């Protein structure tokens, strides 16, 4: 029989898949001897049964009853008994933290009778009725489906009637009236009464938490965070402890380090005489956690001790929820805390210095997405000019956008291409769609532990919370700050690092981290700022990784910048970009040529231009490989638009003017070359085989550029790549032509020119016949953009706007296959080509040059697949370097095994002279011209 329920005493941190993050960590704290209210956890397996069948497992009811009975026996009281009732909380807890996205119900067990017993035993009549009010409100909205705003409107109306600012000022009679109003509201809206039987409350609450896994906001959050839909949530049932019993009680949230900056110390919020929901919701502004030292020194001392123990045990930033009930400290939750990008690098480096983790473990605590955020621009202004509001710097960064006051408007404007800033008094889980759409989040209430702060940090969004001097009037759709009224649509600049808001758009400048990468030099001094932390972990990544990182670059300027960013060569130089602008006329002349002589003249005009291009790029990348792709796109892309030409010709005809010979000839050529699906037509290797002299001109330009660089004392390493190959016969024909031209240039120049010849694997047939193609290839480079299009049958330019949002919404895929490699389909083709290519040619070098080469999630796959390098845009080179190092650390046994199987690849990398390698570790001399 399957066990669907576990007491805290029988679980642990390692059981998070089964018990969820919350349940596993509660069990872990119990094992550590920390004061945790008793309880049990219903497993994710039970949730998955419910989601698939619509019913809980048959055994679940009895197992819950057995564990509840044991809980009652240990507590010496029963659920819902009239004199001294046992009360329970019911909370969600998925394997991956999803803060606020699923349901919670507190105070289960209260009814019209037990509330009187709670009032008597607690000697706090107001507390008892406030707790009952909370239960009816939570249960009505989360379990019975009543619109939560209706409860808020009812509560606001009662507050207005009694002229009080908030519910904390309502007296007992007011609260009794509120409870009755809430119960009436439930009856009106659902046709059912609020359940008085405690066991029925518990049953319905558990099922509601299960169902909330597929709630709209939970599904939206999972899509945003790429969390699988099939995990399900556990449900934690726990004895209630109360922080709203008076001044000797309270609730708080604590972090063992600052989640915004990573600095050591005690950070968090505390709210006297309040429950935990009051703290995280931000409806009341809490006091800094340090003030607890004066309010309750004993509890503060205990909390410090427990925080230290938990951080040492988890060896990471811990996010802790606690409650003090009449001077007794209770630990309600711990988890590895969400943090900003800056904090992630600081915490990882500091913990390595403190001996809590190794340097390699520190590398696994950061990721490429966080590094990307550190490379974002920052505001140029640092003084207080034009500041209209100040608050808590909850999630750093710089964002500019138009003010909006609800999520629907944020989504509408963002879908129209406008950048927006979501402004609220406080956010709730219902605001998730707006937070995703917005560039920044600004609230008038809450602190670093509020819902807005936690969710924004997790998503890498800029956030300023608790701007208390700012009045948000959502109905009037304006905010009032510093004497100014700022209406919806007005532009503001939100500085999440400083915690300030400025009116208007503030100029942006490069971040310090981007300047560090662009300088190509290690930072000076021993500062502990983010640049030094990034430099340190990048050194660790470069030392660990097996994948080389190259760049996609088409100009000497891009190549030089890529080298400064740490690129170890160019994995894709697109030659078609060199035929644009003023050079287009030579391509047109080649296309319109009426014979071999005219075509040869056009190609001869292009030759010196191409040679100069290649010479400059080879110079910028001297000593490093430069893979040059021969012309790939259809030739009609270099001609004017067919419709525009037809209109121009038709207008001249209609006006009686004589025809324009050039336009007429171009229109004829475009019409002749028109294809219904040009991306699957005359392009790539097919051009080289049917347009005489085209590839020969490009190869000659490459070979002559190599010879020129050799004569200038350089060490050029040009590689020639043939695109869109389907068969080995295509590659063999082109290879023969390439070798003839290279040999001729060697004879003419007296320089022994040698260029490896390889191909792009970007068609499924090429991947499936890689063994035969490898016989004619010195290297493969996977063009995953086209490979994804042809494998899925997607035209990227058409489908992303047409139906990708629907596919993501319905879970067809969790991420666009053009952004993150499709491991099951495209990835399998890559693995087949790797295996069969290397079997046919053991020394075959393998890389990837599609956009996936810079995607953090995809880099790990390419490491696993056994590729030698990834290539990406220059700005993504640092991210790829970091992720390649992380992938090597995560799979070190596999990496060691692969090195043993293919020692020649690692020996080749290690034996390259230091002068020929980019100074990734900042250990060799730097001459100011890039890495040498």
Protein Blocks (a to p, Z undefined) as FASTA:
>chain_A
ZZfbdcfklgcfklmmmnojklmmmmmmmmnopacdddddddfklmmmmmmnopacfklm
mmmmmmmmmmmmmnopaehiaklccddddddddfbdcehkaccdehihiafklmmmmmmm
nopaklmmmmmmmmmmmmmmmmnopafklmmmmmmmmmmmnopablklpcfklmmmmmmm
mmmmmmmmnopacdfblklmmmmmmmmmmmmmmgmklmmmmmmnopafklopaddddddd
dfkgbjkbccddddfbdfknopacdeddddehiafklmmnomaccddfklmmmmmmmlmm
mmmmmmmmmmmmnopacddddddeehiacdfbdcdddddfklmmmmmmmmmmnomacfkl
mmmmpcfklmmmmmpccdfbfbfghiabdcddfbgcdddddddfbfklmmmmmmnopacd
dddfbdcfklmmmmmmpmbdcdfedcfkbmklmmmmmnopacdehilkbccdfknopade
ehiacdehiacdddfknopacedjddddddfklmmmmnopacehjbfbfklmmmmmmmmm
mmmpmbdcddddfbfklmmmmmmnopabdfbdcfklmmgcjllmmmmmmmmpcbfklmmm
mmmmmmmmmmmmmmmmmmmmgoiacdddddfbdfklmpccfklmmmmmmmmmmnopacdf
klmmmmmmmmmmpcfblmlmcehjllmmmmghklmmmmmmmmmmmmmmmmnopacddddd
dehiabfklmmmmmmmmmmmmmmmmmmnopacddddddddfbfklmmmmmmmmmmccbdc
ddfklmmmmmnopafklmmmmmmmmmmmnomambdfklpccfklmmmmmmmmmmmmmmmm
mmlccddfbfklmgmklmmmmmmnopabdcddfklmmmmmmmmmmmmmmmmmmmmmmmmm
mmmlmmmmmmpcfklpccfkopaccehiacZZ
